[in-house]
Amino acid sequence: MDKSTKGRKSDARDLNDSHDAHVCFICATVRPKYWARSACNHQFCGLCALRLRALYGTRACPMCKVDYPGVYISLREDDGFAKRGFHSDEYGIWFESLAAKTEVLSWTLLVCPVKGCGEKTPFASKAALREHIEARHGQFLCDVCLDHKRVFPHEYRLFPSRAALSTHQRCGDMGGSRTAGGHPFCTVCRVPFYSDDELAEHVRDRHDCCHICVRRGRKDGYYFRDYAALEEHFGQAHHLCPEPQCRELKFIVFETDLEYKAH
């Protein structure tokens, strides 16, 4: 490799390293206003630092995973960790100035996210904030996201109509699958859940499931309101033993005719 080629590769590497140094490795924000450093000197943006502590309840460094009681937030990217300035006992964060502390902690307040709203007083609850947004601005929040998505009020997604909100819950935000932001529905209760994990927990706790359909990998239609509905499904889709003593025991059902005859 000639010297000119080596020089070009070195310049490209230095450029990439320089670019990476100005990017939060968690959210990929370029040149965020506030930077945070933990005692291990790993660096990420102030918003992610607050999110981890306020919304996720963790004080571990997101890079090395070591628990540290505090982080330091400042405007300067090249600041190291320090225990100076203004401290938040609730979140274990040191701020370089009172202005920084006031602005960063304001992200946790339940204030209206609509730009230009004259109401600056924080609301007492998410329900009160939702009612304000609907009554004052004619916009809507997704209750499912409101209860489960770990974001600050200024990051809440607003929907211009109930139809748009319904589309979000059923189909997602990009007109595609649920992975684009939609919420899976319980087909029995007709209630949306934040993700498949919450739906699976609900189904396990509230409904009766067909173990044969689950074993076959069926993604929906395998759970029922109660055992009576499940037993009806057993008789229609599988091989249910009709003998009274077997029906009293419940779940005496077979996947194939051969298994049923052997029984």
C-alpha positions as CSV (number, residue, x, y, z in Angstrom):
1,M,0.0,0.0,0.0
2,D,1.5,3.4,-1.0
3,K,1.8,6.3,1.4
4,S,-1.0,8.3,-0.3
5,T,-3.5,5.4,0.2
6,K,-2.4,5.0,3.8
7,G,-2.8,8.8,4.3
8,R,-6.3,8.8,2.9
9,K,-7.4,5.9,5.1
10,S,-5.9,7.6,8.1
11,D,-7.7,10.8,7.3
12,A,-11.0,8.9,6.9
13,R,-10.5,7.1,10.2
14,D,-9.7,10.4,12.0
15,L,-12.8,12.0,10.5
16,N,-15.0,9.1,11.6
17,D,-13.5,9.2,15.1
18,S,-14.1,13.0,15.2
19,H,-17.7,12.5,14.1
20,D,-18.3,9.7,16.7
21,A,-16.9,11.9,19.4
22,H,-19.8,14.4,18.9
23,V,-22.6,11.8,18.9
24,C,-24.4,10.2,21.8
25,F,-23.8,6.5,21.4
26,I,-27.3,5.7,22.9
27,C,-29.7,7.9,20.9
28,A,-27.3,9.0,18.1
29,T,-28.0,12.7,18.6
30,V,-25.3,14.8,17.0
31,R,-23.9,17.5,19.3
32,P,-26.6,17.5,22.0
33,K,-26.9,20.6,24.1
34,Y,-25.9,18.7,27.3
35,W,-23.3,16.0,27.9
36,A,-23.2,13.6,30.8
37,R,-20.2,11.7,32.2
38,S,-20.2,8.9,34.9
39,A,-17.3,8.2,37.2
40,C,-15.9,5.7,34.6
41,N,-15.7,8.7,32.2
42,H,-18.0,7.2,29.6
43,Q,-19.9,9.9,27.9
44,F,-23.5,10.2,26.6
45,C,-26.1,12.9,26.2
46,G,-27.8,14.6,29.1
47,L,-31.3,13.5,27.9
48,C,-30.3,9.8,27.9
49,A,-28.6,10.2,31.4
50,L,-31.9,11.6,32.8
51,R,-34.0,9.0,31.0
52,L,-32.0,6.1,32.4
53,R,-32.3,7.4,36.0
54,A,-35.8,8.9,35.9
55,L,-37.7,6.5,33.6
56,Y,-35.7,3.2,33.7
57,G,-34.6,3.5,37.4
58,T,-31.1,2.4,36.7
59,R,-27.8,4.1,37.7
60,A,-25.6,1.8,35.8
61,C,-23.3,3.2,33.1
62,P,-24.9,2.3,29.8
63,M,-21.6,1.4,28.3
64,C,-19.7,-0.6,31.0
65,K,-22.8,-1.5,33.0
66,V,-21.1,-0.6,36.3
67,D,-23.4,1.1,38.9
68,Y,-22.4,4.6,39.8
69,P,-24.2,6.8,42.3
70,G,-23.8,10.0,40.2
71,V,-23.2,11.6,36.8
72,Y,-22.1,15.0,35.9
73,I,-24.0,17.1,33.3
74,S,-22.6,20.1,31.5
75,L,-22.7,22.0,28.3
76,R,-19.1,21.1,27.4
77,E,-18.4,17.8,25.7
78,D,-14.8,17.6,27.0
79,D,-15.7,17.9,30.7
80,G,-14.8,15.0,32.9
81,F,-16.8,13.6,35.8
82,A,-17.0,15.9,38.8
83,K,-18.9,16.3,42.0
84,R,-19.4,20.0,41.9
85,G,-22.1,22.5,41.0
86,F,-25.8,21.8,41.8
87,H,-26.9,18.4,42.8
88,S,-30.2,16.5,42.3
89,D,-30.7,14.1,45.3
90,E,-33.6,12.4,43.5
91,Y,-31.6,11.3,40.5
92,G,-28.0,11.5,41.7
93,I,-27.0,14.0,39.0
94,W,-24.5,16.9,39.4
95,F,-25.1,19.9,37.2
96,E,-22.5,22.5,36.2
97,S,-25.0,25.4,36.8
98,L,-28.4,26.1,38.2
99,A,-29.6,26.9,34.7
100,A,-28.6,23.5,33.5
101,K,-30.3,21.8,36.5
102,T,-33.5,23.7,36.0
103,E,-33.7,23.0,32.2
104,V,-32.8,19.3,32.4
105,L,-35.1,18.5,35.3
106,S,-37.9,20.4,33.6
107,W,-38.1,17.5,31.1
108,T,-39.6,15.4,33.8
109,L,-42.5,17.8,34.5
110,L,-46.0,17.0,33.1
111,V,-46.3,20.1,31.0
112,C,-48.2,20.5,27.8
113,P,-46.1,19.3,24.8
114,V,-48.1,21.5,22.3
115,K,-45.8,24.3,21.0
116,G,-47.1,27.7,21.9
117,C,-49.4,26.5,24.6
118,G,-49.8,29.2,27.2
119,E,-50.4,26.7,30.1
120,K,-47.0,26.4,31.7
121,T,-48.0,24.9,35.1
122,P,-47.3,21.2,35.3
123,F,-50.3,18.9,35.5
124,A,-51.0,16.7,38.5
125,S,-51.4,13.5,36.4
126,K,-51.2,12.1,32.9
127,A,-55.0,11.9,32.8
128,A,-55.2,15.7,33.5
129,L,-52.7,16.4,30.8
130,R,-54.5,14.2,28.3
131,E,-57.8,16.0,29.1
132,H,-56.2,19.4,28.6
133,I,-54.7,18.4,25.2
134,E,-58.0,17.2,24.0
135,A,-60.1,20.1,25.3
136,R,-57.7,22.9,24.5
137,H,-55.9,21.7,21.4
138,G,-58.2,19.1,19.9
139,Q,-55.4,16.6,19.7
140,F,-55.1,13.1,21.3
141,L,-52.6,11.0,23.2
142,C,-52.4,7.2,23.0
143,D,-53.3,5.9,26.4
144,V,-51.3,2.7,25.8
145,C,-48.1,4.6,25.0
146,L,-48.8,7.0,27.8
147,D,-48.8,4.2,30.3
148,H,-45.9,2.2,28.9
149,K,-43.5,4.1,26.7
150,R,-40.6,5.5,28.6
151,V,-40.4,9.0,27.2
152,F,-40.7,12.5,28.7
153,P,-43.8,14.7,28.2
154,H,-42.1,16.9,25.5
155,E,-41.6,13.7,23.5
156,Y,-45.2,12.5,23.6
157,R,-46.7,11.7,20.2
158,L,-49.7,13.8,19.4
159,F,-52.5,12.7,17.1
160,P,-54.6,15.2,15.2
161,S,-57.8,13.1,15.3
162,R,-59.3,10.0,16.9
163,A,-59.1,8.3,13.5
164,A,-55.3,8.9,13.4
165,L,-55.1,7.6,16.9
166,S,-57.0,4.5,15.9
167,T,-54.7,3.9,12.9
168,H,-51.7,4.2,15.2
169,Q,-53.1,1.6,17.6
170,R,-54.1,-0.8,14.9
171,C,-51.5,-0.4,12.2
172,G,-48.6,1.6,13.4
173,D,-47.2,5.0,12.6
174,M,-45.9,4.2,9.1
175,G,-48.9,2.5,7.7
176,G,-47.2,-0.8,8.0
177,S,-47.1,-3.7,10.6
178,R,-47.4,-3.5,14.3
179,T,-43.6,-3.4,14.6
180,A,-43.9,0.2,13.2
181,G,-45.6,1.3,16.4
182,G,-49.0,-0.3,16.5
183,H,-50.4,-2.1,19.5
184,P,-51.5,-5.8,19.5
185,F,-55.2,-6.3,20.5
186,C,-56.7,-8.9,22.6
187,T,-59.2,-10.4,20.2
188,V,-61.5,-11.4,23.1
189,C,-61.5,-8.2,25.1
190,R,-60.9,-5.9,22.2
191,V,-58.3,-4.0,24.3
192,P,-54.9,-2.8,22.9
193,F,-51.6,-3.7,24.7
194,Y,-48.3,-1.9,24.3
195,S,-46.4,-5.0,22.9
196,D,-46.7,-8.7,22.4
197,D,-45.2,-9.3,25.8
198,E,-48.0,-7.4,27.6
199,L,-50.6,-9.2,25.5
200,A,-49.1,-12.6,26.3
201,E,-49.2,-11.8,30.0
202,H,-52.8,-10.7,29.8
203,V,-53.8,-13.8,27.8
204,R,-52.0,-16.1,30.3
205,D,-53.7,-14.5,33.3
206,R,-57.2,-13.8,32.0
207,H,-58.0,-16.4,29.3
208,D,-57.9,-20.1,28.4
209,C,-55.4,-21.1,25.7
210,C,-55.4,-24.0,23.3
211,H,-52.2,-25.8,23.8
212,I,-52.4,-27.5,20.5
213,C,-52.6,-24.3,18.5
214,V,-49.8,-22.8,20.6
215,R,-47.6,-25.9,19.8
216,R,-48.4,-25.4,16.1
217,G,-47.1,-21.9,16.3
218,R,-50.4,-20.1,15.8
219,K,-50.0,-16.4,16.5
220,D,-53.6,-15.4,17.2
221,G,-57.0,-17.0,17.8
222,Y,-55.5,-19.5,20.2
223,Y,-57.1,-18.1,23.4
224,F,-60.7,-17.9,24.5
225,R,-62.9,-16.0,27.0
226,D,-63.4,-19.0,29.2
227,Y,-63.1,-22.8,29.2
228,A,-66.6,-23.2,27.7
229,A,-65.5,-21.3,24.6
230,L,-62.2,-23.2,24.5
231,E,-64.0,-26.6,24.8
232,E,-66.2,-25.6,21.8
233,H,-63.0,-24.8,19.9
234,F,-61.6,-28.2,20.9
235,G,-64.6,-30.0,19.4
236,Q,-64.5,-28.0,16.2
237,A,-60.8,-27.9,15.4
238,H,-59.3,-30.9,17.2
239,H,-60.3,-34.2,18.6
240,L,-62.2,-33.8,21.9
241,C,-63.1,-36.8,23.9
242,P,-66.9,-36.7,24.4
243,E,-67.0,-39.1,27.4
244,P,-68.5,-37.4,30.5
245,Q,-65.6,-38.4,32.8
246,C,-63.1,-36.9,30.3
247,R,-65.0,-33.7,29.8
248,E,-65.2,-33.3,33.6
249,L,-61.4,-33.6,33.8
250,K,-61.0,-31.0,31.1
251,F,-58.3,-30.6,28.4
252,I,-58.7,-34.2,27.3
253,V,-58.2,-33.4,23.6
254,F,-55.9,-34.7,20.9
255,E,-54.2,-33.2,17.9
256,T,-54.7,-36.2,15.6
257,D,-57.3,-38.8,15.0
258,L,-54.7,-41.5,15.6
259,E,-54.0,-40.1,19.1
260,Y,-57.7,-39.9,19.8
261,K,-58.3,-43.5,18.8
262,A,-55.4,-44.7,20.9
263,H,-56.9,-42.9,23.9
